[in-house]
Amino acid sequence: MEAREIMTREVITVVADTPVRDLAKLLMENSVSGVPVVDRKGKILGVVSESDLLAKQGALAKDIMSQKIFTVPEDAPVEKIAALMTAEKIKRVLVVGEKELTGIVSRADIVRAIALGDYVPLRTPVYDL
């Protein structure tokens, strides 16, 4: 199974100057735990997660975003994505095409695939420590 088969294709993004309050509302209203931050041309600048909202201070998305971005290609095996998430202690990876953001894979996407009976050969546990 590959990223393209389980990824969320309609990715919610925010621009760098999105106010933190609006960002928090967006996460809550869409039941997501993080969103990519992009510039006006769609270039990925970072990611803001619930953890960033709780742990960092700032008025805008760019003030609190994590600049370390983890990406995978659409053909990345889910097993490798799970291993990356565990090793890096992250909850989502961005899926990129040749130059553009094409989707996002979260731990929830992997859990959903397992729950639906799709075979996901995980050799690395995916959990919070």
Secondary structure, 3 states (H helix, E strand, C coil): CEHHHHCECCCCCEECCCEHHHHHHHHHHHCCCEEEEECCCCCEEEEEEHHHHHHCCCCEHHHHCECCCCEEECCCEHHHHHHHHHHHCCCEEEEECCCCEEEEEEHHHHHHHHHCCCCCCCCCCCCCC
